[in-house]
Amino acid sequence: MRIFSLMPIILLALAGCTTMRSHYSPEVQYFSEPAVNATATVGLGEAMLRQGRMAEHDTIYFEQECKISSRLAYYRLFPGYWTKEGSNKRGDFYRPSQYGNPASVRKSAWADPFQSLYIPHHKRKICAVNVFNTKICKKYEGEYQRTTQTAISDQYFQQHLIYGGGHCEKINMIYRELIHSAARSAFDHEVEYDLSESKIIGYRGARVEIINATNSEITYRVLRHFNEPGR
């Protein structure tokens, strides 16, 4: 039992400490899809118009597997994307991406739970940081790519216009507002349009010219997007 109680002390002696001093905030931009004057075709239940905000996250991509180890513990890093989460004066912190093709980590039995990947500035080494902010580092001669990943932000207001099918000259549209990736039922409206009256339909400032519509798909041209709240 005495050996087990000494293990955290031994691991701390073999590893340094590092702490994140500032949190990273990605650049957030508005998006409107498809572009104005673009022609598109979507199927039943698919969004004809999408508007909201998207974030460009700084990421790094490792193509090769890597093992970071000390005498008593190791972390095995598998290929994939890492998303930046913060920094200090000497380097940047990353976690497995939430936005596609994430990297993954496997630890040995003696290793403390993994918290983040730390990459010092101006040094060819990488470090595994555990939940106690201690790190194990190794020289890294391999290559990794600094890039970005685009993610539709679920923290902001989004608007969708969805095709609900049609029969003869009448078509149905569903207008939906979302916050935190959840539909707001109070703002989930279904509207019917008669194309014999006009081939141009509109809702909440958006204007769409209908080129062809069946019960399973619709082809249209975007004339204008939704009015943008708060802008």
C-alpha positions as CSV (number, residue, x, y, z in Angstrom):
1,M,0.0,0.0,0.0
2,R,2.9,2.3,0.7
3,I,4.1,2.0,-2.9
4,F,0.7,3.2,-4.2
5,S,0.7,6.2,-2.0
6,L,4.1,7.3,-3.3
7,M,3.2,7.1,-7.0
8,P,1.6,10.6,-7.4
9,I,4.7,12.1,-5.7
10,I,7.1,10.2,-8.0
11,L,5.1,11.3,-11.1
12,L,5.1,14.9,-10.0
13,A,8.9,14.7,-9.6
14,L,9.3,13.4,-13.2
15,A,7.0,16.0,-14.8
16,G,6.8,19.8,-14.9
17,C,3.8,21.9,-14.2
18,T,2.0,24.2,-16.6
19,T,-1.2,26.3,-16.3
20,M,-3.4,27.9,-19.0
21,R,-3.6,31.7,-18.4
22,S,-6.0,32.8,-21.0
23,H,-8.9,31.1,-22.8
24,Y,-9.2,31.2,-26.6
25,S,-12.2,32.7,-28.3
26,P,-12.7,31.8,-32.0
27,E,-13.6,34.4,-34.6
28,V,-17.4,34.4,-35.2
29,Q,-18.9,35.4,-38.5
30,Y,-22.4,35.6,-40.0
31,F,-23.4,33.1,-42.7
32,S,-26.2,33.0,-45.2
33,E,-26.7,29.9,-47.4
34,P,-27.1,29.6,-50.3
35,A,-25.7,32.9,-51.7
36,V,-28.0,35.5,-53.1
37,N,-28.8,34.8,-56.8
38,A,-27.7,31.1,-56.4
39,T,-30.0,28.3,-57.7
40,A,-30.3,25.2,-55.6
41,T,-32.3,22.0,-55.2
42,V,-33.3,20.4,-51.9
43,G,-35.4,17.5,-50.9
44,L,-38.4,17.2,-48.6
45,G,-37.5,18.2,-45.1
46,E,-34.3,19.9,-46.1
47,A,-33.4,23.5,-45.4
48,M,-33.7,25.9,-48.4
49,L,-32.3,28.8,-46.5
50,R,-29.9,28.8,-43.5
51,Q,-28.7,31.9,-41.7
52,G,-26.8,32.3,-38.4
53,R,-23.3,32.5,-37.2
54,M,-20.3,30.3,-37.7
55,A,-16.9,30.2,-35.8
56,E,-13.4,29.7,-37.3
57,H,-11.5,27.6,-34.7
58,D,-7.7,27.5,-34.7
59,T,-6.7,23.9,-34.9
60,I,-3.7,21.6,-35.5
61,Y,-3.8,18.3,-37.3
62,F,-1.5,15.4,-36.6
63,E,-1.1,12.8,-39.3
64,Q,1.0,10.4,-37.3
65,E,0.5,8.5,-34.0
66,C,2.7,9.8,-31.2
67,K,3.7,8.5,-27.7
68,I,4.6,10.8,-24.9
69,S,6.0,8.9,-21.9
70,S,8.0,9.0,-18.7
71,R,9.4,6.1,-16.8
72,L,6.1,5.3,-15.2
73,A,3.4,6.6,-17.4
74,Y,2.6,7.3,-21.1
75,Y,0.0,9.0,-23.3
76,R,-0.6,7.7,-26.8
77,L,-1.9,10.3,-29.2
78,F,-3.7,9.1,-32.3
79,P,-4.0,11.1,-35.6
80,G,-6.7,13.8,-36.0
81,Y,-7.6,17.4,-35.2
82,W,-6.9,19.3,-32.0
83,T,-8.9,22.5,-31.2
84,K,-7.1,25.4,-29.5
85,E,-8.6,26.2,-26.0
86,G,-6.1,28.6,-24.5
87,S,-2.5,29.7,-23.9
88,N,0.1,31.0,-21.6
89,K,3.3,33.0,-22.2
90,R,5.2,29.9,-23.4
91,G,2.7,28.0,-25.5
92,D,-0.8,26.9,-26.5
93,F,-3.2,24.3,-25.2
94,Y,-5.4,22.1,-27.4
95,R,-8.1,19.5,-26.9
96,P,-9.5,16.9,-29.3
97,S,-11.7,18.7,-31.8
98,Q,-15.5,18.7,-31.5
99,Y,-15.9,19.6,-35.2
100,G,-14.9,16.6,-37.1
101,N,-12.1,14.0,-37.3
102,P,-11.0,14.5,-33.7
103,A,-7.7,13.2,-32.4
104,S,-7.9,10.7,-29.5
105,V,-5.7,9.8,-26.5
106,R,-5.0,6.5,-24.7
107,K,-3.2,6.5,-21.4
108,S,-1.4,3.9,-19.4
109,A,-2.7,2.5,-16.1
110,W,-0.3,4.7,-14.0
111,A,-1.0,7.9,-15.9
112,D,-3.4,10.5,-14.5
113,P,-6.4,11.5,-16.6
114,F,-5.5,13.5,-19.7
115,Q,-6.5,17.1,-19.9
116,S,-4.9,18.8,-22.9
117,L,-2.1,18.9,-25.4
118,Y,0.5,21.6,-24.8
119,I,2.7,22.9,-27.6
120,P,5.5,25.4,-26.5
121,H,6.4,28.3,-28.7
122,H,9.6,28.0,-30.6
123,K,10.4,24.5,-29.4
124,R,10.2,21.2,-31.3
125,K,8.4,19.4,-28.5
126,I,4.9,18.5,-27.5
127,C,3.5,17.8,-24.0
128,A,0.6,15.9,-22.4
129,V,-1.0,17.8,-19.5
130,N,-3.0,15.9,-17.0
131,V,-5.9,17.1,-14.7
132,F,-3.4,18.2,-12.1
133,N,-1.7,20.5,-14.6
134,T,1.5,18.5,-14.6
135,K,3.0,17.7,-18.0
136,I,5.1,15.1,-19.7
137,C,7.0,16.3,-22.8
138,K,9.0,14.8,-25.6
139,K,11.0,16.1,-28.6
140,Y,8.8,15.9,-31.7
141,E,10.5,15.8,-35.1
142,G,7.3,15.0,-37.0
143,E,5.0,17.4,-38.8
144,Y,1.7,18.8,-37.9
145,Q,-0.5,21.3,-39.7
146,R,-1.8,24.6,-38.3
147,T,-5.2,25.1,-39.8
148,T,-8.8,26.1,-39.0
149,Q,-12.1,24.3,-38.7
150,T,-15.4,25.9,-39.4
151,A,-18.3,25.1,-37.1
152,I,-21.9,26.4,-37.1
153,S,-22.2,28.0,-33.7
154,D,-24.9,26.6,-31.5
155,Q,-24.6,29.5,-29.1
156,Y,-26.3,32.0,-31.4
157,F,-29.6,32.5,-33.1
158,Q,-30.2,30.6,-36.4
159,Q,-33.0,30.8,-39.0
160,H,-34.0,28.0,-41.4
161,L,-36.6,27.8,-44.2
162,I,-37.4,24.2,-44.8
163,Y,-39.3,22.6,-47.7
164,G,-42.5,20.8,-46.5
165,G,-43.7,19.3,-49.8
166,G,-46.4,20.3,-52.1
167,H,-49.3,19.3,-54.3
168,C,-50.4,20.8,-57.6
169,E,-49.7,24.6,-57.3
170,K,-49.5,24.7,-53.5
171,I,-46.3,24.2,-51.5
172,N,-45.6,24.2,-47.8
173,M,-42.7,25.8,-46.0
174,I,-41.6,25.5,-42.4
175,Y,-39.8,28.5,-40.8
176,R,-37.7,27.5,-37.8
177,E,-35.6,29.4,-35.3
178,L,-32.9,27.7,-33.3
179,I,-30.9,28.6,-30.2
180,H,-28.3,26.3,-28.8
181,S,-29.1,23.8,-31.5
182,A,-32.7,23.3,-30.2
183,A,-35.8,24.4,-32.1
184,R,-37.9,27.1,-30.4
185,S,-41.4,25.7,-30.8
186,A,-43.0,29.1,-30.4
187,F,-41.1,30.2,-33.6
188,D,-41.7,27.0,-35.6
189,H,-44.2,28.1,-38.2
190,E,-45.7,26.2,-41.2
191,V,-46.9,28.4,-44.1
192,E,-48.7,27.4,-47.4
193,Y,-48.0,29.2,-50.7
194,D,-50.1,29.2,-53.9
195,L,-47.7,29.3,-56.9
196,S,-50.6,30.1,-59.2
197,E,-50.6,33.5,-57.6
198,S,-46.9,34.1,-57.6
199,K,-43.6,32.2,-58.1
200,I,-41.9,34.4,-55.6
201,I,-42.5,33.5,-51.9
202,G,-41.3,35.3,-48.8
203,Y,-41.0,35.0,-45.1
204,R,-39.3,37.2,-42.4
205,G,-37.6,39.3,-45.1
206,A,-36.4,36.4,-47.2
207,R,-37.5,36.1,-50.9
208,V,-37.2,33.0,-53.0
209,E,-38.2,32.4,-56.7
210,I,-39.6,28.9,-57.2
211,I,-38.4,27.3,-60.5
212,N,-39.9,23.9,-60.0
213,A,-41.5,22.0,-57.2
214,T,-42.7,18.4,-56.6
215,N,-43.8,16.7,-53.5
216,S,-40.3,15.3,-53.0
217,E,-38.0,18.2,-54.0
218,I,-37.9,21.9,-55.0
219,T,-35.6,24.0,-57.2
220,Y,-35.4,27.7,-56.4
221,R,-33.3,30.9,-56.7
222,V,-32.4,33.0,-53.7
223,L,-33.4,36.6,-54.1
224,R,-32.9,37.8,-50.5
225,H,-32.1,36.3,-47.1
226,F,-33.8,36.8,-43.8
227,N,-33.7,40.0,-41.8
228,E,-30.8,39.6,-39.4
229,P,-31.7,40.1,-35.8
230,G,-29.4,42.4,-33.8
231,R,-27.5,43.7,-36.8
